[in-house]
Amino acid sequence: MESDELHLLDMLSLVYEDMDIDAIEERFVNFVAEIFSFDRVVLFFVKHRKEILQGKLCKGFEVGTVSSIKISVEEEYLFTRPRVTRFPVIVTSHE
């Protein structure tokens, strides 16, 4: 089995090993940071009624700073475009 497949299986096993949602979210953030070698990771949730992304959990940021982040879900923002258009954003340059 390839390394990417093992990481995916590890991530999927989070739900089956521990049904505590806070623990699952924390382990997910740690897996993402490890798999992609990211220094910082932020987990956002969509608040459907208000159409905003709300910061929930982070790694690599000062504790408490992410929970105050709220981003309006609008197509003009690259970060929220997939939520609006239902299509992924593909970036082809590193500019």
N, CA, C and O atoms as a GROMACS GRO file, in nm:
protein
  380
    1MET      N    1   0.085  -0.118   0.000
    1MET     CA    2   0.000   0.000   0.000
    1MET      C    3   0.089   0.124   0.000
    1MET      O    4   0.189   0.130   0.072
    2GLU      N    5   0.054   0.222  -0.080
    2GLU     CA    6   0.133   0.344  -0.089
    2GLU      C    7   0.113   0.431   0.035
    2GLU      O    8   0.014   0.417   0.107
    3SER      N    9   0.208   0.520   0.058
    3SER     CA   10   0.207   0.607   0.175
    3SER      C   11   0.080   0.693   0.181
    3SER      O   12   0.021   0.708   0.288
    4ASP      N   13   0.037   0.750   0.067
    4ASP     CA   14  -0.084   0.833   0.064
    4ASP      C   15  -0.207   0.754   0.107
    4ASP      O   16  -0.294   0.805   0.178
    5GLU      N   17  -0.213   0.629   0.063
    5GLU     CA   18  -0.327   0.544   0.101
    5GLU      C   19  -0.326   0.516   0.250
    5GLU      O   20  -0.432   0.512   0.314
    6LEU      N   21  -0.207   0.496   0.307
    6LEU     CA   22  -0.198   0.473   0.451
    6LEU      C   23  -0.244   0.594   0.529
    6LEU      O   24  -0.314   0.580   0.630
    7HIS      N   25  -0.207   0.714   0.484
    7HIS     CA   26  -0.250   0.836   0.552
    7HIS      C   27  -0.401   0.850   0.546
    7HIS      O   28  -0.464   0.889   0.645
    8LEU      N   29  -0.460   0.820   0.432
    8LEU     CA   30  -0.605   0.829   0.419
    8LEU      C   31  -0.673   0.732   0.514
    8LEU      O   32  -0.771   0.767   0.579
    9LEU      N   33  -0.623   0.610   0.522
    9LEU     CA   34  -0.680   0.512   0.614
    9LEU      C   35  -0.665   0.558   0.758
    9LEU      O   36  -0.755   0.538   0.840
   10ASP      N   37  -0.551   0.619   0.792
   10ASP     CA   38  -0.532   0.673   0.926
   10ASP      C   39  -0.636   0.779   0.957
   10ASP      O   40  -0.693   0.781   1.066
   11MET      N   41  -0.661   0.867   0.861
   11MET     CA   42  -0.758   0.974   0.882
   11MET      C   43  -0.899   0.919   0.898
   11MET      O   44  -0.976   0.964   0.983
   12LEU      N   45  -0.933   0.820   0.815
   12LEU     CA   46  -1.067   0.761   0.824
   12LEU      C   47  -1.086   0.686   0.955
   12LEU      O   48  -1.198   0.680   1.007
   13SER      N   49  -0.980   0.630   1.008
   13SER     CA   50  -0.990   0.555   1.133
   13SER      C   51  -1.019   0.645   1.252
   13SER      O   52  -1.059   0.596   1.358
   14LEU      N   53  -0.999   0.775   1.238
   14LEU     CA   54  -1.027   0.868   1.348
   14LEU      C   55  -1.170   0.852   1.398
   14LEU      O   56  -1.194   0.852   1.519
   15VAL      N   57  -1.263   0.840   1.307
   15VAL     CA   58  -1.404   0.833   1.343
   15VAL      C   59  -1.435   0.704   1.418
   15VAL      O   60  -1.516   0.704   1.511
   16TYR      N   61  -1.372   0.597   1.379
   16TYR     CA   62  -1.402   0.468   1.440
   16TYR      C   63  -1.333   0.448   1.574
   16TYR      O   64  -1.385   0.376   1.660
   17GLU      N   65  -1.217   0.509   1.593
   17GLU     CA   66  -1.142   0.489   1.716
   17GLU      C   67  -1.194   0.574   1.832
   17GLU      O   68  -1.188   0.532   1.947
   18ASP      N   69  -1.242   0.691   1.802
   18ASP     CA   70  -1.277   0.784   1.908
   18ASP      C   71  -1.397   0.867   1.863
   18ASP      O   72  -1.386   0.943   1.767
   19MET      N   73  -1.508   0.852   1.929
   19MET     CA   74  -1.628   0.924   1.888
   19MET      C   75  -1.638   1.063   1.952
   19MET      O   76  -1.739   1.131   1.933
   20ASP      N   77  -1.538   1.105   2.026
   20ASP     CA   78  -1.533   1.238   2.084
   20ASP      C   79  -1.496   1.336   1.973
   20ASP      O   80  -1.383   1.334   1.924
   21ILE      N   81  -1.588   1.422   1.932
   21ILE     CA   82  -1.569   1.509   1.817
   21ILE      C   83  -1.450   1.603   1.837
   21ILE      O   84  -1.378   1.631   1.741
   22ASP      N   85  -1.427   1.652   1.957
   22ASP     CA   86  -1.313   1.741   1.982
   22ASP      C   87  -1.181   1.667   1.960
   22ASP      O   88  -1.087   1.723   1.903
   23ALA      N   89  -1.175   1.544   2.005
   23ALA     CA   90  -1.053   1.464   1.986
   23ALA      C   91  -1.032   1.432   1.838
   23ALA      O   92  -0.919   1.434   1.790
   24ILE      N   93  -1.140   1.403   1.767
   24ILE     CA   94  -1.131   1.375   1.624
   24ILE      C   95  -1.079   1.498   1.549
   24ILE      O   96  -0.991   1.486   1.464
   25GLU      N   97  -1.134   1.615   1.580
   25GLU     CA   98  -1.090   1.738   1.514
   25GLU      C   99  -0.943   1.767   1.541
   25GLU      O  100  -0.868   1.804   1.450
   26GLU      N  101  -0.902   1.750   1.664
   26GLU     CA  102  -0.762   1.776   1.699
   26GLU      C  103  -0.668   1.678   1.627
   26GLU      O  104  -0.564   1.718   1.575
   27ARG      N  105  -0.705   1.552   1.624
   27ARG     CA  106  -0.622   1.453   1.555
   27ARG      C  107  -0.620   1.480   1.405
   27ARG      O  108  -0.516   1.462   1.341
   28PHE      N  109  -0.731   1.523   1.349
   28PHE     CA  110  -0.738   1.556   1.206
   28PHE      C  111  -0.640   1.670   1.174
   28PHE      O  112  -0.564   1.661   1.077
   29VAL      N  113  -0.643   1.777   1.253
   29VAL     CA  114  -0.553   1.890   1.231
   29VAL      C  115  -0.408   1.844   1.240
   29VAL      O  116  -0.325   1.886   1.159
   30ASN      N  117  -0.377   1.761   1.337
   30ASN     CA  118  -0.240   1.711   1.351
   30ASN      C  119  -0.200   1.624   1.232
   30ASN      O  120  -0.086   1.633   1.185
   31PHE      N  121  -0.290   1.539   1.183
   31PHE     CA  122  -0.262   1.457   1.065
   31PHE      C  123  -0.234   1.544   0.943
   31PHE      O  124  -0.139   1.520   0.869
   32VAL      N  125  -0.317   1.645   0.920
   32VAL     CA  126  -0.298   1.734   0.805
   32VAL      C  127  -0.162   1.802   0.813
   32VAL      O  128  -0.089   1.809   0.714
   33ALA      N  129  -0.127   1.853   0.930
   33ALA     CA  130   0.002   1.918   0.948
   33ALA      C  131   0.117   1.822   0.919
   33ALA      O  132   0.215   1.859   0.855
   34GLU      N  133   0.103   1.700   0.966
   34GLU     CA  134   0.210   1.600   0.947
   34GLU      C  135   0.219   1.554   0.802
   34GLU      O  136   0.328   1.549   0.745
   35ILE      N  137   0.106   1.519   0.742
   35ILE     CA  138   0.105   1.464   0.606
   35ILE      C  139   0.160   1.564   0.505
   35ILE      O  140   0.238   1.528   0.418
   36PHE      N  141   0.121   1.690   0.517
   36PHE     CA  142   0.160   1.792   0.420
   36PHE      C  143   0.277   1.878   0.467
   36PHE      O  144   0.317   1.972   0.399
   37SER      N  145   0.333   1.846   0.582
   37SER     CA  146   0.446   1.921   0.640
   37SER      C  147   0.413   2.070   0.655
   37SER      O  148   0.496   2.156   0.624
   38PHE      N  149   0.292   2.099   0.702
   38PHE     CA  150   0.252   2.237   0.725
   38PHE      C  151   0.294   2.281   0.865
   38PHE      O  152   0.284   2.204   0.961
   39ASP      N  153   0.340   2.406   0.876
   39ASP     CA  154   0.372   2.464   1.006
   39ASP      C  155   0.246   2.511   1.078
   39ASP      O  156   0.238   2.510   1.201
   40ARG      N  157   0.148   2.552   0.997
   40ARG     CA  158   0.024   2.604   1.053
   40ARG      C  159  -0.097   2.545   0.981
   40ARG      O  160  -0.097   2.531   0.858
   41VAL      N  161  -0.198   2.509   1.058
   41VAL     CA  162  -0.322   2.452   1.003
   41VAL      C  163  -0.439   2.514   1.080
   41VAL      O  164  -0.433   2.529   1.202
   42VAL      N  165  -0.544   2.549   1.007
   42VAL     CA  166  -0.666   2.601   1.071
   42VAL      C  167  -0.784   2.520   1.021
   42VAL      O  168  -0.797   2.492   0.901
   43LEU      N  169  -0.871   2.482   1.112
   43LEU     CA  170  -0.994   2.411   1.080
   43LEU      C  171  -1.109   2.509   1.095
   43LEU      O  172  -1.129   2.568   1.201
   44PHE      N  173  -1.186   2.524   0.987
   44PHE     CA  174  -1.303   2.613   0.987
   44PHE      C  175  -1.429   2.530   0.973
   44PHE      O  176  -1.427   2.421   0.915
   45PHE      N  177  -1.538   2.581   1.026
   45PHE     CA  178  -1.670   2.521   1.007
   45PHE      C  179  -1.759   2.621   0.936
   45PHE      O  180  -1.747   2.742   0.956
   46VAL      N  181  -1.849   2.570   0.853
   46VAL     CA  182  -1.944   2.655   0.784
   46VAL      C  183  -2.067   2.672   0.874
   46VAL      O  184  -2.129   2.574   0.915
   47LYS      N  185  -2.101   2.795   0.903
   47LYS     CA  186  -2.226   2.825   0.972
   47LYS      C  187  -2.326   2.859   0.863
   47LYS      O  188  -2.328   2.971   0.812
   48HIS      N  189  -2.409   2.762   0.828
   48HIS     CA  190  -2.497   2.772   0.712
   48HIS      C  191  -2.596   2.888   0.721
   48HIS      O  192  -2.615   2.960   0.623
   49ARG      N  193  -2.658   2.907   0.832
   49ARG     CA  194  -2.759   3.013   0.843
   49ARG      C  195  -2.700   3.152   0.826
   49ARG      O  196  -2.764   3.242   0.773
   50LYS      N  197  -2.577   3.169   0.872
   50LYS     CA  198  -2.513   3.299   0.861
   50LYS      C  199  -2.422   3.308   0.740
   50LYS      O  200  -2.372   3.416   0.708
   51GLU      N  201  -2.399   3.194   0.671
   51GLU     CA  202  -2.310   3.188   0.555
   51GLU      C  203  -2.172   3.247   0.585
   51GLU      O  204  -2.121   3.332   0.513
   52ILE      N  205  -2.115   3.198   0.695
   52ILE     CA  206  -1.978   3.237   0.730
   52ILE      C  207  -1.898   3.113   0.764
   52ILE      O  208  -1.953   3.010   0.802
   53LEU      N  209  -1.766   3.125   0.749
   53LEU     CA  210  -1.674   3.024   0.800
   53LEU      C  211  -1.628   3.074   0.936
   53LEU      O  212  -1.585   3.189   0.950
   54GLN      N  213  -1.636   2.988   1.034
   54GLN     CA  214  -1.595   3.022   1.170
   54GLN      C  215  -1.472   2.940   1.206
   54GLN      O  216  -1.473   2.818   1.194
   55GLY      N  217  -1.366   3.007   1.252
   55GLY     CA  218  -1.247   2.938   1.298
   55GLY      C  219  -1.279   2.850   1.416
   55GLY      O  220  -1.350   2.891   1.507
   56LYS      N  221  -1.227   2.728   1.414
   56LYS     CA  222  -1.259   2.632   1.520
   56LYS      C  223  -1.134   2.587   1.596
   56LYS      O  224  -1.130   2.591   1.719
   57LEU      N  225  -1.033   2.542   1.522
   57LEU     CA  226  -0.917   2.479   1.583
   57LEU      C  227  -0.795   2.508   1.499
   57LEU      O  228  -0.806   2.526   1.378
   58CYS      N  229  -0.679   2.514   1.562
   58CYS     CA  230  -0.558   2.543   1.485
   58CYS      C  231  -0.436   2.474   1.542
   58CYS      O  232  -0.437   2.422   1.654
   59LYS      N  233  -0.333   2.475   1.463
   59LYS     CA  234  -0.201   2.429   1.506
   59LYS      C  235  -0.102   2.529   1.448
   59LYS      O  236  -0.107   2.561   1.330
   60GLY      N  237  -0.011   2.579   1.532
   60GLY     CA  238   0.090   2.673   1.486
   60GLY      C  239   0.053   2.819   1.501
   60GLY      O  240   0.128   2.907   1.460
   61PHE      N  241  -0.062   2.846   1.561
   61PHE     CA  242  -0.106   2.982   1.589
   61PHE      C  243  -0.121   2.997   1.741
   61PHE      O  244  -0.132   2.898   1.813
   62GLU      N  245  -0.121   3.121   1.787
   62GLU     CA  246  -0.143   3.146   1.928
   62GLU      C  247  -0.282   3.098   1.969
   62GLU      O  248  -0.379   3.120   1.897
   63VAL      N  249  -0.290   3.034   2.082
   63VAL     CA  250  -0.417   2.978   2.131
   63VAL      C  251  -0.522   3.088   2.142
   63VAL      O  252  -0.495   3.196   2.196
   64GLY      N  253  -0.640   3.061   2.091
   64GLY     CA  254  -0.752   3.154   2.102
   64GLY      C  255  -0.766   3.252   1.986
   64GLY      O  256  -0.870   3.317   1.975
   65THR      N  257  -0.666   3.264   1.899
   65THR     CA  258  -0.675   3.362   1.791
   65THR      C  259  -0.766   3.316   1.679
   65THR      O  260  -0.830   3.399   1.614
   66VAL      N  261  -0.775   3.188   1.654
   66VAL     CA  262  -0.852   3.136   1.542
   66VAL      C  263  -1.002   3.140   1.567
   66VAL      O  264  -1.080   3.162   1.474
   67SER      N  265  -1.043   3.120   1.690
   67SER     CA  266  -1.187   3.116   1.718
   67SER      C  267  -1.255   3.250   1.692
   67SER      O  268  -1.378   3.254   1.677
   68SER      N  269  -1.181   3.358   1.686
   68SER     CA  270  -1.240   3.489   1.658
   68SER      C  271  -1.249   3.520   1.509
   68SER      O  272  -1.304   3.623   1.470
   69ILE      N  273  -1.195   3.432   1.424
   69ILE     CA  274  -1.196   3.455   1.279
   69ILE      C  275  -1.331   3.413   1.221
   69ILE      O  276  -1.377   3.301   1.242
   70LYS      N  277  -1.392   3.505   1.148
   70LYS     CA  278  -1.517   3.478   1.076
   70LYS      C  279  -1.499   3.531   0.935
   70LYS      O  280  -1.464   3.648   0.915
   71ILE      N  281  -1.524   3.446   0.836
   71ILE     CA  282  -1.506   3.484   0.696
   71ILE      C  283  -1.638   3.467   0.624
   71ILE      O  284  -1.698   3.359   0.626
   72SER      N  285  -1.685   3.573   0.560
   72SER     CA  286  -1.809   3.568   0.483
   72SER      C  287  -1.791   3.476   0.363
   72SER      O  288  -1.689   3.482   0.294
   73VAL      N  289  -1.889   3.392   0.338
   73VAL     CA  290  -1.884   3.299   0.225
   73VAL      C  291  -1.932   3.372   0.100
   73VAL      O  292  -2.052   3.389   0.078
   74GLU      N  293  -1.834   3.413   0.018
   74GLU     CA  294  -1.863   3.484  -0.106
   74GLU      C  295  -1.771   3.432  -0.215
   74GLU      O  296  -1.657   3.393  -0.188
   75GLU      N  297  -1.819   3.430  -0.338
   75GLU     CA  298  -1.742   3.376  -0.450
   75GLU      C  299  -1.614   3.455  -0.477
   75GLU      O  300  -1.518   3.399  -0.529
   76GLU      N  301  -1.612   3.582  -0.444
   76GLU     CA  302  -1.495   3.664  -0.474
   76GLU      C  303  -1.372   3.624  -0.392
   76GLU      O  304  -1.260   3.657  -0.430
   77TYR      N  305  -1.392   3.555  -0.281
   77TYR     CA  306  -1.279   3.513  -0.198
   77TYR      C  307  -1.233   3.374  -0.240
   77TYR      O  308  -1.312   3.279  -0.241
   78LEU      N  309  -1.107   3.362  -0.274
   78LEU     CA  310  -1.052   3.233  -0.316
   78LEU      C  311  -1.076   3.126  -0.211
   78LEU      O  312  -1.105   3.011  -0.244
   79PHE      N  313  -1.064   3.163  -0.085
   79PHE     CA  314  -1.076   3.071   0.026
   79PHE      C  315  -1.216   3.010   0.037
   79PHE      O  316  -1.230   2.894   0.078
   80THR      N  317  -1.319   3.085   0.002
   80THR     CA  318  -1.456   3.036   0.017
   80THR      C  319  -1.523   3.000  -0.116
   80THR      O  320  -1.636   2.952  -0.117
   81ARG      N  321  -1.454   3.023  -0.226
   81ARG     CA  322  -1.514   2.996  -0.358
   81ARG      C  323  -1.566   2.853  -0.374
   81ARG      O  324  -1.674   2.836  -0.430
   82PRO      N  325  -1.495   2.750  -0.328
   82PRO     CA  326  -1.548   2.613  -0.342
   82PRO      C  327  -1.683   2.594  -0.274
   82PRO      O  328  -1.766   2.518  -0.322
   83ARG      N  329  -1.705   2.662  -0.163
   83ARG     CA  330  -1.833   2.652  -0.092
   83ARG      C  331  -1.945   2.713  -0.174
   83ARG      O  332  -2.058   2.662  -0.173
   84VAL      N  333  -1.916   2.820  -0.246
   84VAL     CA  334  -2.018   2.890  -0.325
   84VAL      C  335  -2.042   2.819  -0.458
   84VAL      O  336  -2.157   2.797  -0.496
   85THR      N  337  -1.934   2.783  -0.527
   85THR     CA  338  -1.947   2.728  -0.663
   85THR      C  339  -1.962   2.576  -0.666
   85THR      O  340  -2.005   2.520  -0.767
   86ARG      N  341  -1.927   2.511  -0.556
   86ARG     CA  342  -1.928   2.364  -0.547
   86ARG      C  343  -1.821   2.298  -0.634
   86ARG      O  344  -1.831   2.180  -0.667
   87PHE      N  345  -1.718   2.377  -0.672
   87PHE     CA  346  -1.605   2.326  -0.749
   87PHE      C  347  -1.475   2.360  -0.677
   87PHE      O  348  -1.466   2.464  -0.613
   88PRO      N  349  -1.375   2.273  -0.687
   88PRO     CA  350  -1.246   2.304  -0.623
   88PRO      C  351  -1.174   2.418  -0.692
   88PRO      O  352  -1.200   2.447  -0.809
   89VAL      N  353  -1.086   2.482  -0.621
   89VAL     CA  354  -1.001   2.586  -0.678
   89VAL      C  355  -0.867   2.522  -0.709
   89VAL      O  356  -0.806   2.458  -0.623
   90ILE      N  357  -0.821   2.538  -0.832
   90ILE     CA  358  -0.693   2.485  -0.873
   90ILE      C  359  -0.601   2.602  -0.902
   90ILE      O  360  -0.629   2.684  -0.989
   91VAL      N  361  -0.492   2.610  -0.829
   91VAL     CA  362  -0.394   2.717  -0.846
   91VAL      C  363  -0.277   2.658  -0.923
   91VAL      O  364  -0.217   2.559  -0.881
   92THR      N  365  -0.243   2.720  -1.036
   92THR     CA  366  -0.137   2.667  -1.122
   92THR      C  367  -0.006   2.742  -1.111
   92THR      O  368   0.095   2.696  -1.164
   93SER      N  369  -0.005   2.858  -1.044
   93SER     CA  370   0.120   2.932  -1.028
   93SER      C  371   0.141   2.960  -0.881
   93SER      O  372   0.047   2.957  -0.802
   94HIS      N  373   0.264   2.988  -0.844
   94HIS     CA  374   0.297   3.014  -0.704
   94HIS      C  375   0.321   3.161  -0.679
   94HIS      O  376   0.395   3.196  -0.586
   95GLU      N  377   0.262   3.247  -0.758
   95GLU     CA  378   0.281   3.391  -0.743
   95GLU      C  379   0.202   3.446  -0.627
   95GLU      O  380   0.206   3.566  -0.600
   0.00000   0.00000   0.00000
